[in-house]
């Protein structure tokens, strides 16, 4: 039989171990680090059954401008949607038990309606806006390109689906590099089999410097990272932004507003409150 005093001590130790546990979005814990995974969220993104993304050859109907339409690069074709009238506006909140690189856990979802234009949705991650122009500094420690999100810049919502007050959508981390990728010159990647094209408009000095590091962290490696972590895609005619959908959101706007996202590769709970009745244009 367990001594009551010993049982109480065990409970106190368990409670202390569970306090202030937060995961850094985009960073994978090193092997055997003991860092716990994010807790299973309410309405986890595994349950999202939004329409599958439709990727087609470039055409005027594409919603993602990946570069000149005559390049034959793929674009995301998004289905039309209508935001419920009572939900149009700005919703601001936070990720539960997770933070971005800056230390912020802020998420802002804007539900836009402009007369004469299709409804649209954007999501902004974190608080700090970049001080540079594309290609933005990337944290190479994030690995694999799946978590290369830049804080403070709105990402367009793709594959939006409404079911009453429930909203599901996805974002593409390559979206914000559309203009920059379009300026790049394609070249055949000498290490690829079968043959594939990659960005070639990178200074040879930068390329040589960044290849020597694993991962590349030196100043000036941003072009190398954007091209080599899949944020740009190329063919023989040119380059454009990747159309890969890299994170999912699942939000139900019944009070309290609770949802989930896979930003950073893990399931993370998301909580929102209304910040403004009409989203700023």
N, C-alpha and C positions, 0 to 999 in steps of 0.2 A: 504493500500500500504506500502511495506517494505521500511524503510529509507535506502538509499544507504550506509551510514556509518555503520548501524547495519548489513546489508547484508555482507559487507566486513569483519567485525569482526567475523561473523559466519564462513566464509570461512577460515580465519586464524586459528581459533580454531580447525576446522576439519583437516586442514593440519598438525597442530602440533600433534594432537592425533594419526595420522597415521605414524609418524616417528619412526624408530628404533624399530619396533615390530618384535621380533624373538621368536620362540618357542624352548624350550629345548627338543631335541629328546629323547623319551623314558620316559619322565615324564608327567604324567597326571595332569592337574591343579586341585587343591583341589576344592571341591564344592563351588560355588558362588565366585570363585576367580576373575572372570572378565577377565581371560586370554583368548584372542581371539584364535580361531582355525587357523591353517595354511591356507593361501589363496589357492583357487582352482588352481592347476598347469596347465600348458599347456600340453595337452596330458595326462590327469590324469590317474592313474593306473586303475580306474574303467573301462576304455575302453580297457584294455589289453585283448586280445583274444588268448593268447598263448596256446599251447597244454596243456591240463590238466595233472597234474603230474601223473606218473604211479608208483605205489608202489607195489613191488612184494616181495615174500619171498627171503631170501638171496640166491644169486647165483653169479658165477664168473662174470656175465655181469653187475652187479650192479656198479654204479659209486661212491657210497658212502661206504667207508669201515667202517661199524658200529661195527666191531668185527669179531671174527671167523665165517666163513661162515656156519659152522654146527650148529649154535645156532638157526637158523630158524627165526632170527629177520628181519624185513623189510628193504629194501634198495630202494633208488631212482634210477629208470632206466631212464636215459636221452637219448633223441633222438640225433643222430649225427647232426652236423651243420658245415658250412663253413663260415668263416669270409670273407667279401669282401676284395680283395687284398689291396685296397687303404686305408683301415681302420685299418689294423694290426698295433699295437703299443700301446702306453700309452696315455690315455686321463685323464686329471686332471681338477677338477673344484670344485664347491661348491654347497651347498644347499642354496636356497633362503629363507630367513626369518626363518631359523631353525639352531640349533647348537647341537653338541654332548655334553656329560657330561664334557669333558675337556674344552669346550668353542670353539673348532674347528668346522668349517663347511665344511672341506675338504672331497672330494670324489675322489678316483682314480680308474679308470676302465682300466684294462689291457686286451688287445686282443692278445692272444698268438698264434704264429704259430711256431712249431718245426718240422723240416723235419722228416718224418717217424712216427709222432705221430698225434693223432686227435687234431684239434683246440680246445682251451679252453679259458675261460674268468674268471677273478676274479675281485672282487670289494673290496676295502679297505676303511674303514670309519674312518675319523678323522686323526689326526697327531701323537698322542702319542702312542707308542708301550708299551705293558705291560711289567713290570719288573719281573714278576713271571712266573711260569709254571702252566699248568692246575691243578686244577680248578682255573681260573682267578677270581680276586675279582669282585663281581657283585654288582650293585646298587639296593638293594632290594626295594627302593622307586619306581622303574619302574613298578612293579606290574605285575602279571599274566604271567610272562615269555615271553611275546610277544616282548619285546624290549631289551632282554639281548644280546646286541651286544658288542663285545670287539673292541676297537679302535686299529688301527695299524696292524691288522692281516687280510690277504686276505681271503675272503669268495668265495667259488666256485660258479659259476653261474649254475643254474639248469634249465631245461625246456627251453633252449635257442631257440629262433625262430627269424629268419631274414626275413624281407620283404623289399628287396632293401636295403635302408640305415636305415631302422627302426629295432631296436633291442629290444626284450623283453626277460626278464629272471626273475628268482626268486632265493632267497637265503634261507638257513636254518641256524638259529642261533645255532643249535646243532652241526654243522659240525666240529667246532674247538675242540670239546670235544670227538672226536671219540676214541682216544687212552686212555684217562682217563676213559671214561665210560666202556670200555672193561675190565678194571681192577676191576670193582666193582662186589660185590657178591650180587645176587638177594635175596630178602626176600619178603614174603607176607605182604603187607601193612595191618596192623590190622584195619585201619579205612576205608578200601575200601569195597564197595558192588555194584556189584559183585566183587569177589576176583580178585586182580591184584597184580603184582609184582613191586617192586621198588628197588632202590639201597640200599644195606645193609652194604657195606663196609665203614661205617662211625663210627667214634669213639662215643661211647655212651655219653661221656661227652659233645662233641660238639653238638650231637643231642639234649640232654637235655637243653643245654644252648640256642640253637637257637629256640627251641620250645617255650621258655619263652618270646620271643620277637616278636613283630608284628609291622613292618616286622623285620626279623632277620638282625641285622646290626653289631653284635659283630665280632671281629677278629676271624678267624677260622671257620666262618659259610659258607664259599664258597662251601665245599662239600654238605652241607645240601641244599643250594640254587640250585645248579646244579641238584641234584637228585629230589628235591621237586617242582621245577618249570618246569619240563618236558623236560629238555635238554638231559637227559638220559632216555632210555626206557629199560624195562627188561621183560624177561619171566623166566620160571623155569630153563632154561639152562644157562642164563647169561644176560649181559647188553650190550647195544651199544648206539650210539648217536641217538637222535630223528631225524626222517626223515621229520618232519613237515616243510613245506615251509612257512616262516614267513614274507617275504617282497618281493614286486614286483618292477621291474624297467622297464621303457618304455622310450627309448632314440631314437631320430631321428638325424642322423649324417649329416643332411643338415645344412650348416652354416647359422646362428649361431646354435651350437649344444645345443638343449634344450630337456629336458625330465622330468620325474617325478619318484618318488619312494614312497613307503609306509613304509619305515624304521621308526620305532617308532609308527606305527599305524595310522599316519595321511598322507594325500596326500601332498607331498612337491615337489616343483619345483627344478629341477636339471639342472645346466649349466656346460658345459665342453668345454675345448680347447685341442688341441693336445700338449702333453708334449714331446713325443718321437716317432720317426717313427717306431721303432721296440721295442716291449715290452721286458723288461729284463727277463732273464730266471733264 
